[in-house]
């Protein structure tokens, strides 16, 4: 999956939504403190306007999956995202407290990419 080129206006960021209408990444952000929400929101805006960028803010996890790394009160907040149809799809969030990213978290994000693609086919 090639990285889309950033245009002057930036990329649109959307929250992954399950079949039941849940938005897990949005729910994660809503659960953060007011200050942490501000930090994460600002970091998402940087990515919308400046991607592709690298560390310390963004790290590629694997083909088609990146993470936003926001330093918050309780550690480093991670928001996994992908690009589909030149949009940033915010998939999954958690606060990382260990050195290595748990494979369980990566599996959740990967599953959401597959679900997003499946749901997009159903809508067409």
C-alpha positions as CSV (number, residue, x, y, z in Angstrom):
1,X,0.0,0.0,0.0
2,X,1.7,3.2,-1.1
3,X,1.6,6.2,1.3
4,X,-0.7,8.8,-0.2
5,X,0.8,12.2,-0.9
6,X,-0.2,15.0,1.5
7,X,-2.0,17.8,-0.2
8,X,-2.1,21.4,1.0
9,X,-5.3,20.9,3.0
10,X,-4.1,17.8,4.7
11,X,-5.7,14.4,5.2
12,X,-9.1,13.7,6.6
13,X,-9.0,11.6,9.8
14,X,-12.0,9.3,10.5
15,X,-12.7,6.9,13.3
16,X,-13.1,3.2,12.5
17,X,-16.7,2.2,13.3
18,X,-17.8,-1.3,14.0
19,X,-21.0,-2.8,12.6
20,X,-22.7,-1.9,15.9
21,X,-21.7,1.8,15.5
22,X,-18.9,1.7,18.2
23,X,-15.8,3.8,17.6
24,X,-13.1,2.2,19.7
25,X,-10.4,4.8,19.0
26,X,-12.8,7.7,19.8
27,X,-13.9,5.9,23.0
28,X,-10.3,5.5,24.0
29,X,-9.6,9.2,23.5
30,X,-12.8,10.2,25.3
31,X,-11.5,8.2,28.3
32,X,-8.3,10.3,28.6
33,X,-8.0,13.3,30.9
34,X,-8.7,16.7,29.4
35,X,-5.0,17.5,29.1
36,X,-4.2,14.1,27.5
37,X,-7.1,14.6,25.0
38,X,-5.6,17.9,24.0
39,X,-2.1,16.3,23.4
40,X,-3.5,13.4,21.4
41,X,-5.8,15.6,19.3
42,X,-2.9,18.0,18.5
43,X,-0.7,15.0,17.5
44,X,-3.5,13.7,15.2
45,X,-3.7,17.2,13.6
46,X,0.0,17.2,13.0
47,X,-0.3,13.9,11.1
48,X,-3.2,15.1,9.1
49,X,-1.2,18.1,8.0
50,X,2.4,16.7,7.8
51,X,2.3,13.0,7.0
52,X,4.5,11.2,6.1
53,X,6.6,11.9,9.2
54,X,8.6,9.6,11.4
55,X,9.8,9.2,14.9
56,X,9.2,10.4,17.6
57,X,5.6,11.0,16.7
58,X,4.8,8.2,14.1
59,X,6.2,4.7,13.8
60,X,5.4,2.2,11.1
61,X,4.3,-1.1,12.7
62,X,4.0,-3.1,9.6
63,X,2.8,-2.8,6.0
64,X,-0.3,-0.5,6.1
65,X,-0.2,0.1,9.8
66,X,1.3,3.0,11.8
67,X,1.1,4.3,15.3
68,X,0.8,7.8,16.7
69,X,3.0,8.1,19.8
70,X,1.7,10.8,22.1
71,X,3.4,11.3,25.5
72,X,0.6,11.6,28.1
73,X,0.5,11.6,31.9
74,X,0.3,7.8,32.3
75,X,2.9,6.8,29.7
76,X,2.8,6.9,25.9
77,X,-0.6,6.8,24.3
78,X,-0.7,4.8,21.0
79,X,-3.3,5.3,18.3
80,X,-3.0,2.8,15.5
81,X,-4.0,4.1,12.1
82,X,-4.0,3.2,8.4
83,X,-4.7,4.9,5.1
84,X,-7.7,3.8,3.0
85,X,-9.0,5.9,0.1
86,X,-6.6,8.7,1.1
87,X,-8.1,9.0,4.6
88,X,-6.5,8.4,7.9
89,X,-8.5,5.7,9.7
90,X,-8.0,5.8,13.4
91,X,-8.3,2.1,14.5
92,X,-7.4,1.4,18.1
93,X,-5.9,3.2,21.1
94,X,-4.2,2.2,24.3
95,X,-1.6,3.5,26.8
96,X,1.6,1.6,26.4
97,X,3.4,0.8,29.6
98,X,6.0,-1.7,28.5
99,X,9.0,-1.5,26.1
100,X,7.5,-3.8,23.4
101,X,4.2,-3.2,21.8
102,X,1.9,-6.1,22.8
103,X,1.1,-8.3,19.8
104,X,-2.5,-8.4,21.0
105,X,-2.8,-4.7,20.4
106,X,-1.4,-5.0,16.9
107,X,-3.8,-8.0,16.2
108,X,-6.7,-5.8,17.2
109,X,-5.7,-3.0,14.9
110,X,-5.1,-5.5,12.0
111,X,-8.5,-7.0,12.6
112,X,-10.1,-3.6,12.4
113,X,-8.4,-2.8,9.1
114,X,-9.9,-6.0,7.7
115,X,-13.3,-5.3,9.2
116,X,-13.2,-1.7,7.8
117,X,-12.5,-3.0,4.3
118,X,-15.3,-5.6,4.6
119,X,-17.8,-3.0,5.8
120,X,-16.8,-0.6,2.9
121,X,-17.6,-3.4,0.4
122,X,-21.0,-3.9,2.0
123,X,-21.9,-0.2,1.8
124,X,-21.1,0.0,-2.0
